[in-house]
């Protein structure tokens, strides 16, 4: 595989420096990078391939980070960390109140539900809809 045909951890970290720190282990990023190489087809995405690869890995790495809890966590902490977070729809400060909307994330997978949980997934799904349209003719 030539460098033009590959997308590396260094490529990801150059575009998304937030993943260059200690927050997400490289082994986790590599795992999602391997999955992206198997999933995001360069022949389909063409010049958008590297963008799609980065968005794919960033999406899954962010979901992974959302489920992280401390290693000695009890069952309730583990369940809370791994649960669906929904989209914050309102919050208060005085009486501490947070409302979450699960309607976007509870739609069927055919509606790209899981991809709506991160900004990276939303961008990838939007582009995938364009890429998946096939040829277009404008008269």
N, C-alpha and C positions, 0 to 999 in steps of 0.2 A: 504494500500500500504506500503510495507516494505521500509526501506531506500535504499535497493539494487534496488528497483523498482521505485525509485523517483529520480528526478533531481531537485535540489533546486536553489534558488537564490545564496545561499552561495557556492554551487558547481560551478556555473557560474563564480562568482567573484574570486574564488580560482584559476581557470584555466585562466581566462581573467581579470587580475587586472585592466585593463583600464576601466572596467565597474563598479569598486568599488567606484569611485569618485562621484562628484556631477553632472557630465555631462549629464547623462540620469537618470531620476527619476525611483525609484524602481517600481512604478506602471506601467511604460511602459515596463520594463524588465519582470515583472510578467505577463503582458498581452501576451507578446511573448512567455514566458515560458509555459503558459497555452496552447497556440496554438501549441507549439512544442510537448507537451504531447499528444495532439489530433492527431498530424500529423506523428511524428517519431515513428514508431512501433518497440518496443523492440524485438518482435519475428522475425522481418525482419533483424534488425541491429545487434542483438546479442551482442558480446563483443565491438562493435563499437558504441553502442547506446548512451553512455554518450558523446562521441566525436561528434556524429551527433546532439545531443541536444544542445550542446554548440555552434557549428557552426551555427545551425539554428537560435538560439536566437541572437547570435552576428551579423549575417547577417541582420536580421530585425531591430535590435537596431541601427546598423550603418546606414541603410537606413532612419530610423526615424531621427537620428541625422543630416543627410544630408539635411533634410527638415525643420530643425528648424530655426526660425527667431525670432527677438525680439517680445514680446507680442504686442507692439504698432505699429507693422509694417504696412505699407500701402499695398494696393492690389498688386502693382508691386513687393514688397519685398516678399510677401507671394507666388506669382506665381513663382518667381525666385527660392525661397528656395524649393518649391515642384516640380520643373521641373526636367526632366532627366538630369543628369550631364555628361554622356558620359565618356569616358576614355581619359585622357590627352595624346595627341600624340606628341605634341611639345609645347615649350614655348620659349619666348625671354625675355630679361630683359630691354634693352635700350628703345625700342619703345613700351614696354609692349604688348605682343601678346601671346595669348594662343589658341591652336588648340585642339579641342576635336573630338574624333572618336566615333560615335554613332552606328557603324555597329554591334558591339557585343551585345549592349543592344537593338537594334531594330529588332533582329531576332525573329522569332516566339517563343512562350513559349515552344514549343516542342523541341527547340534547347537550352533550359535552359537560355534564354536571360536575364531575370531578375536576375538570380543568378550570372551573370558575373559582376555585379555592385560592388561587394565587394570581398575581398580576402576570406572571410569566406564562401560566397556563392559559389565561384569557387571551394573551397576545398570540400564543401558539395556535390555539383553536381558531382564532380569527384568520390568521394566515393560512391555516390548513384548509379552511373553507374556500379560500381564494385559490389555493394551489390545486385543490381537488375538483375544481370546476371544469378543468380540461380546456380545450381550445375555445376561443371566443372570436366572433367576427363582428366588427362594427362597421355599419354601412353609412 
